[in-house]
Every structure is written in C-alpha cells, then in structure tokens.
C-alpha cells in the first residue's frame, strides 16, 4: 500500500529519522519543521497521513490538528509527543487526531499505525464522497405546527396547477424554500427554477436581469444577455421582495404575465416565454397600492393564490426540530463528530422572539457551532450582548468576550469580513469599527 505522508517536527534529527523509516516502506514522504510550512505543503500537495509533533516553534500541535481536519477532513493525523505530554495528545484526539506516539519509545509502532491510518483514510474518502441526500420539494419544509402544516398543504395543492402564487410573510420565514417546493411539486420541475431579489438591484440593472439586453443597449452592455424571464421558459420564475420593484417595471412585468411576450432592452422584436410566476413580499401590498407604490392590476394578477408563511414566534413548537436540522447541516460542513447538546441550549433558543425568523435561527446555530467549547452546544454558545449599562468590570469582560467572538467568526470565514458581518448580524461598517476598536485590523 502506498501513501503520501507529511512529517511535522522541529527536531531535525528525528524528522530525518522518521522520513528514512517511512521512505523504506515506499511511502512518499515530505517534511516540515514549522506549522506554517506544513500548512503551505498541505495546500501544494495531496497527503493521506500527517505525523505531527505537539510542540512546534510557531504552533501548538493540539490546535493544529483541528485546523488541518477542518480543511482536509479525509486526512488522518498521528500526534507525536514527548513523555509527559500525554494529556495534550488525548485532547488532540478529541480534536480529530487518529492516534498518538511517544517519541523514542514507540518507533516500532510507527509503521503499523500508519498502515491503519491509511485504511481509515480510504473510509474517509468514501464517506465524504457519499454526500447526504439533499431534501427537495416539500421535504425541505420542516415543522409540525398547525400553522406551517396549513401553509404546506395549500402549497402542495397549488403546485399541481399553473396558477401564479403570492407568498406573504415576514423576512426570513422561508418564502424561497416554499417557492422551490412548489416548483419541484409541479409539472415544470424538469425545467429551470430562476430566482431574483427585486430589492437587490437598481431599476436599470433589475430590468436587464429580468428582460435581458442586446449588445450596446446601454453603457457597459458589451454583449447580448439573456434575461431571467427567458431563462425561466418552461419553468418557474421566483420574484422575491416584489413590493420593492420600481413601478415602471411593474407595467412591463404585467404585460409579460398577460401576453407571454417581452422585449429585451435595446431590441425591437418581441420574444416569448412560458413560465410560472411565484412572487413573495414582506410588505402589505394593499397599503402600497394606496400609497401609489404598487399597481393594483399587477396585484390582482399576482394574487391568484396567496399563501401566508407564519413567523417563527408563532410556531415555537418547531424551534427544536429546525435547530436540530441546522446543527446537522453545519456540523457536517465543519466536519464535527461526537457533538453533544445540553438541554439548556434549546431552552435558550425558546426565549428569543426571532424577529429575523428562520434565517436568524440558522445564523445563530451556525455561529454557536463556531463558538462552542469541547464539542458541547450549551447556553454559553449563544451569546447575546446587552445594550444596557453594565459595571465597568463587567463591561471589560463583555468587551473581551466580544473580541474573542469576532476573532472566532473571522477565523471561520477565513477573513471574509462580509460573511463575518452576516454571521455576527451587524453591518459591515460596524464590523470595521469594532475591528479598529479592538486593534484587530
């Protein structure tokens, strides 16, 4: 059996000795004397097994195990420890290490242990290759509360038709999940499901995204572009936050819905598209009509079949099952195993009003998995910083906690500040201000 082995140790004599022993077994061996050089090699070459010293000049092997396993989950890591560092080695095994060796005493165990680790690597590659089945259609809708079951039942019925659907409810209640489920439950499921958020673009860009354009239609239109209406031909077009659509575009959309015809920007000839429309809004469109922000005729065209999605605070009996689902999703993403959940974790979740609904819950669970200690999710994994005045000593403590919190999230996002701000549920400007305040920039 051949294999690619990386040895990490700053004791050069031992490094060369181990390299020679493993090379004689026809393993492909590379060597690194620091944590930084090891991570560089891991990026450049494909490895199966890593032998790593506990104490390195620039890294602690126990933590390095976690970093390597997170980024390269198929790898197996054998930790090497000097006598007296067994506690560190055991902790490293909890972090994902395969086993540990005592330097100088276990040289005869190296070869058999590497072979066993290689067998485990084969299993890992097979397991990682077998991705869990992704729920599609109405299987994506999680919950057993009467309110969500009622909304789901309506969606299942309308999916069998070609009627336009208007999904209403607060932000984060799962409107795109419902739209996708309706598409998957319809005769159009073999064709495209195309989604766009109408609040995310200016009028000009939104028009181009929806209707497409010809080369030279406007500054920057360097080539022909197919619009989403055309992409959705035969399938479903989902317009999220349709209440934010500029009123000029509402008239053009109405024409498409009534005739199936549209004109690309910069073109004169008609194009056709046969698509099913599902729209969603968190606004009261009847109030928008009264204020002149939304066309009444478009509202009646959209509102053939309305489904209201309840806020999470009105279906708290679904909190635990939703949280468990997100724990499962993100623990796979983070390659976590032997995860434990303290009952106080769920009790803490139930105390929140969840103004951001399922989206906020999803972010909270993801963040808690980043912040947890010793593979245990508990109330402490769900920090909520109060804006109320606190004693100076407590304030210093809260500042320290917040700094650690931000650092952990930034580490998780690999320095992506926009993603970190999303997980922290703060604006990007606020994040930059805090980074400067804590001298983290």
C-alpha positions in Angstrom: 0.0 0.0 0.0 1.5 3.4 -1.0 0.6 6.6 0.7 1.6 10.3 0.9 3.0 11.2 4.3 3.8 14.6 5.8 6.0 14.7 8.9 6.0 17.9 11.0 8.7 18.3 13.7 11.3 20.9 14.6 13.7 18.3 15.9 15.6 17.9 12.6 17.4 14.6 13.6 14.1 12.9 14.5 12.5 14.4 11.3 15.1 12.8 9.1 15.0 9.5 11.0 11.2 9.2 10.6 11.5 10.2 7.0 14.0 7.5 6.3 11.9 4.8 8.2 8.8 5.7 6.2 10.6 6.0 2.9 11.9 2.5 3.2 8.3 1.3 3.2 7.9 3.0 -0.2 5.8 5.9 1.2 6.1 9.3 -0.4 7.4 11.4 2.4 7.7 15.2 2.8 9.0 17.1 5.8 8.2 20.4 7.5 9.7 21.9 10.6 7.0 24.6 11.4 3.3 24.8 11.4 3.3 27.5 8.7 5.5 25.5 6.3 3.3 22.4 6.9 0.1 24.3 6.0 1.8 25.6 2.8 2.7 22.0 1.9 -0.8 20.8 2.6 -2.1 23.4 0.1 0.5 22.4 -2.5 0.5 18.6 -2.3 -2.0 15.8 -1.7 -1.4 13.9 1.6 -3.0 11.0 3.3 -1.4 10.9 6.8 0.3 13.5 8.9 2.7 12.9 11.7 2.8 16.0 13.9 4.8 17.0 16.9 2.8 18.6 19.8 5.3 21.4 20.3 6.3 23.4 17.3 8.1 26.8 17.1 5.0 28.6 15.7 2.1 26.3 16.5 0.6 24.0 19.1 0.0 20.6 17.6 -3.2 20.1 19.5 -4.8 23.1 17.8 -3.1 22.3 14.5 -5.0 19.0 14.4 -8.3 20.9 14.5 -7.2 23.3 11.7 -5.9 20.5 9.5 -9.0 18.3 10.0 -11.4 21.2 9.3 -9.7 22.0 6.0 -8.7 18.4 4.9 -11.3 16.1 6.6 -10.1 13.0 4.7 -6.6 13.2 6.4 -5.6 11.2 9.4 -3.2 12.8 11.9 -0.9 10.9 14.3 0.4 13.1 17.0 3.9 12.7 18.4 4.5 13.7 22.0 7.4 13.8 24.4 6.9 11.8 27.7 4.7 13.9 30.0 2.6 15.4 27.2 0.1 12.6 27.0 -2.7 15.0 28.2 -2.1 17.2 25.2 -2.2 14.1 22.9 -5.5 12.9 24.3 -7.0 16.4 23.8 -5.7 16.3 20.2 -7.6 13.0 19.7 -10.7 14.8 20.8 -9.9 17.4 18.2 -9.8 14.7 15.5 -6.3 13.1 15.7 -6.2 9.4 14.8 -3.7 8.4 17.5 -0.5 9.5 19.2 3.0 8.2 19.7 5.5 8.8 22.4 8.8 9.9 20.9 11.7 7.5 21.2 9.5 4.7 22.8 7.1 3.9 20.1 9.3 3.8 16.9 8.3 0.2 16.3 4.7 1.2 16.3 5.0 3.8 13.6 4.7 1.6 10.5 1.7 -0.5 11.7 0.0 2.7 12.9 0.5 4.5 9.6 -1.0 1.5 7.7 -4.0 1.5 9.9 -4.4 5.3 9.4 -4.3 4.8 5.7 -7.1 2.3 5.9 -9.1 4.9 7.8 -8.3 7.5 5.1 -9.9 5.2 2.5 -13.0 5.0 4.6 -13.0 8.8 5.0 -12.7 9.4 1.2 -15.6 7.0 0.6 -17.8 8.6 3.3 -17.0 12.2 2.2 -17.7 11.2 -1.4 -21.2 9.9 -0.4 -22.8 13.2 0.3 -26.1 13.0 2.2 -29.2 13.2 0.1 -30.5 16.8 -0.1 -34.2 17.2 0.6 -36.1 18.5 -2.3 -39.6 19.8 -2.8 -41.8 19.7 0.2 -39.3 17.7 2.2 -37.4 21.0 2.6 -40.2 22.4 4.7 -39.5 21.5 8.3 -42.1 21.7 11.1 -45.2 20.0 12.6 -47.0 23.1 14.0 -50.6 23.6 12.7 -49.7 26.9 11.1 -46.8 25.6 9.0 -48.8 22.4 8.1 -51.6 24.6 6.8 -49.3 26.7 4.6 -47.6 23.5 3.4 -51.0 21.9 2.5 -52.0 25.0 0.4 -48.6 24.9 -1.4 -49.0 21.2 -2.2 -52.4 21.8 -3.7 -51.4 24.9 -5.8 -48.2 23.1 -7.0 -50.4 20.8 -9.2 -51.7 23.8 -11.1 -50.1 26.5 -13.2 -51.6 29.4 -11.1 -49.5 32.4 -10.1 -48.7 32.3 -6.3 -48.1 35.2 -3.9 -46.1 34.2 -0.8 -46.5 36.7 2.1 -44.9 36.9 5.5 -42.0 38.5 7.4 -38.4 38.4 6.2 -36.7 35.1 6.9 -39.8 32.9 7.1 -38.7 30.7 4.2 -40.5 32.1 1.2 -37.8 30.9 -1.3 -37.9 27.4 0.2 -41.7 27.3 -0.4 -41.3 28.7 -3.9 -38.8 26.0 -4.7 -41.0 23.3 -3.2 -43.9 24.4 -5.3 -41.7 24.3 -8.4 -40.5 20.8 -7.5 -44.1 19.6 -7.0 -45.2 20.9 -10.4 -45.1 19.6 -14.0 -42.4 22.2 -14.6 -39.8 20.7 -12.2 -37.7 19.3 -15.1 -37.0 22.9 -16.3 -35.4 25.9 -14.6 -36.3 27.4 -11.2 -34.9 31.0 -11.5 -34.9 33.4 -8.6 -34.1 37.1 -8.1 -34.5 39.5 -5.2 -36.1 42.7 -6.6 -34.7 44.8 -3.7 -31.1 44.0 -4.5 -30.8 46.0 -7.8 -31.3 49.4 -9.2 -34.1 49.9 -11.8 -31.7 49.6 -14.8 -29.9 46.5 -13.6 -33.1 44.8 -12.5 -34.7 45.5 -15.9 -31.6 44.0 -17.6 -31.6 41.0 -15.3 -35.3 40.3 -15.9 -35.7 41.1 -19.6 -32.1 40.8 -20.9 -30.4 43.2 -23.3 -28.7 43.5 -26.7 -25.1 44.5 -27.1 -24.8 48.3 -26.9 -28.2 48.8 -25.2 -26.5 50.9 -22.6 -23.0 51.8 -21.3 -21.4 48.5 -20.2 -23.6 46.2 -22.3 -20.7 44.7 -24.2 -22.5 41.6 -25.3 -26.0 40.1 -25.6 -27.5 39.0 -22.3 -30.3 36.5 -21.8 -32.8 37.7 -19.1 -34.3 35.6 -16.3 -37.7 35.6 -17.9 -36.2 33.9 -20.9 -34.2 31.5 -18.7 -37.4 30.5 -16.9 -39.1 29.4 -20.1 -40.9 26.2 -19.4 -40.0 26.5 -15.7 -40.6 28.9 -12.8 -39.7 32.5 -12.1 -39.5 33.5 -8.5 -39.5 37.2 -7.7 -38.6 37.8 -4.1 -39.5 41.2 -2.5 -41.7 42.1 -5.4 -43.0 45.0 -3.4 -39.6 46.7 -4.0 -39.9 46.5 -7.8 -39.9 50.0 -9.4 -43.4 50.9 -10.6 -42.1 51.4 -14.2 -41.0 47.8 -14.4 -44.3 46.6 -12.9 -46.1 47.6 -16.1 -43.6 45.6 -18.2 -44.0 42.6 -15.9 -47.8 42.8 -16.2 -47.6 42.7 -20.0 -45.4 39.6 -19.9 -47.9 37.9 -17.5 -50.8 38.8 -19.7 -49.3 38.0 -23.1 -46.2 35.9 -22.5 -44.4 38.5 -24.7 -41.5 40.8 -23.8 -38.9 43.0 -25.4 -35.2 42.9 -24.5 -33.5 46.2 -23.7 -32.1 47.7 -26.9 -34.2 45.4 -29.2 -37.4 46.0 -31.1 -38.7 42.5 -31.8 -40.9 40.5 -29.4 -39.6 37.5 -27.6 -41.8 34.9 -25.8 -41.5 32.9 -22.6 -43.9 30.4 -21.0 -43.2 30.4 -17.2 -45.0 30.0 -13.9 -44.6 33.1 -11.6 -44.2 32.9 -7.9 -43.8 36.2 -6.1 -43.0 37.0 -2.5 -43.2 40.1 -0.3 -42.9 41.1 3.3 -44.9 44.3 2.6 -48.7 44.8 2.8 -49.2 45.3 -0.9 -52.7 46.7 -0.4 -51.2 49.6 1.6 -48.5 50.0 -1.1 -51.3 50.4 -3.7 -53.0 53.1 -1.7 -49.7 55.0 -1.5 -49.2 54.7 -5.2 -46.1 52.4 -5.0 -47.7 49.3 -6.4 -50.0 48.7 -9.4 -53.4 47.4 -8.4 -53.8 45.5 -11.7 -50.5 43.7 -11.1 -51.5 42.9 -7.6 -54.7 41.2 -8.8 -52.7 39.3 -11.5 -50.2 38.1 -8.9 -52.7 37.3 -6.1 -54.4 34.4 -7.8 -53.4 32.2 -4.9 -51.9 33.7 -1.7 -50.1 31.6 1.0 -49.1 33.3 4.2 -46.0 32.0 6.0 -46.2 32.3 9.8 -43.4 34.0 11.8 -41.2 31.7 13.9 -42.5 33.2 17.2 -46.0 31.8 16.3 -44.7 28.3 15.7 -42.2 27.9 18.6 -43.0 24.2 18.8 -41.0 23.9 15.6 -37.9 25.6 17.1 -36.2 22.4 18.3 -36.6 20.4 15.1 -35.4 23.4 13.0 -32.4 23.9 15.2 -31.5 20.1 15.0 -31.7 20.3 11.3 -29.3 23.3 11.2 -27.0 21.6 13.7 -26.8 18.6 11.4 -26.1 20.8 8.3 -23.4 22.8 9.9 -21.8 20.0 11.8 -21.2 18.2 8.5 -19.9 21.4 7.0 -17.5 21.9 9.9 -16.6 18.1 10.0 -17.7 17.8 13.6 -18.3 14.5 15.3 -19.4 13.4 18.8 -21.3 16.6 19.2 -23.4 17.0 22.3 -26.2 19.3 23.0 -27.1 20.5 26.5 -30.9 20.8 27.1 -30.3 24.5 28.2 -29.3 25.2 24.6 -32.8 24.6 23.3 -34.3 26.4 26.3 -32.2 29.5 25.5 -33.4 29.4 21.9 -37.0 29.3 23.0 -36.5 32.6 25.0 -35.8 34.6 21.8 -38.5 36.3 19.8 -36.7 35.5 16.5 -37.6 38.8 14.7 -35.4 37.5 11.8 -37.3 34.2 11.9 -35.8 31.0 10.4 -32.9 33.0 8.8 -31.9 34.4 12.2 -32.2 30.9 13.8 -30.0 29.4 11.1 -27.3 32.1 11.6 -27.5 31.6 15.4 -27.0 27.9 15.2 -24.1 28.3 12.7 -22.5 30.8 15.0 -22.9 28.7 18.1 -21.1 25.8 16.5 -18.2 28.1 15.8 -18.2 29.4 19.4 -18.8 26.2 21.4 -16.2 24.6 23.6 -15.3 20.9 23.9 -17.9 19.8 21.3 -20.7 20.9 23.6 -23.5 23.2 22.5 -25.0 25.0 25.5 -26.4 28.3 26.5 -22.9 29.8 26.6 -22.6 29.0 22.8 -25.4 31.6 22.2 -24.1 34.9 23.4 -26.4 37.9 23.4 -24.7 41.2 24.2 -26.9 43.6 26.1 -27.0 47.3 25.2 -27.8 48.2 28.9 -25.3 49.9 31.1 -23.1 47.4 33.0 -20.5 47.9 35.7 -17.0 48.8 34.4 -15.6 45.4 35.4 -18.4 43.5 33.7 -18.0 45.9 30.7 -14.4 44.9 30.3 -15.4 41.2 30.5 -18.1 41.8 27.8 -15.5 43.5 25.6 -13.2 40.6 25.9 -15.9 38.1 25.1 -17.0 40.2 22.1 -13.4 40.4 20.8 -13.0 36.6 21.1 -16.4 36.2 19.4 -15.4 38.3 16.5 -12.0 36.6 16.1 -13.6 33.1 16.1 -16.1 34.1 13.4 -13.4 35.8 11.3 -11.3 32.6 11.6 -14.3 30.5 10.5 -14.9 32.8 7.5 -11.2 32.8 6.6 -11.0 36.6 6.9 -14.1 37.2 4.7 -15.5 40.3 6.5 -18.8 40.4 4.6 -19.6 36.8 5.6 -18.4 37.5 9.2 -20.7 40.5 9.4 -23.6 38.4 8.2 -23.0 35.7 10.9 -22.5 38.4 13.6 -25.7 40.1 12.4 -24.1 43.5 12.2 -23.4 45.9 9.4 -20.1 45.7 7.6 -19.3 49.3 8.7 -20.0 48.2 12.4 -17.6 45.3 12.0 -14.8 47.5 10.6 -15.4 49.9 13.5 -15.1 47.1 16.1 -12.0 45.7 14.4 -10.4 49.1 14.7 -11.6 49.5 18.3 -10.1 46.1 19.3 -7.0 46.7 17.1 -7.7 43.6 15.0 -7.3 45.3 11.6 
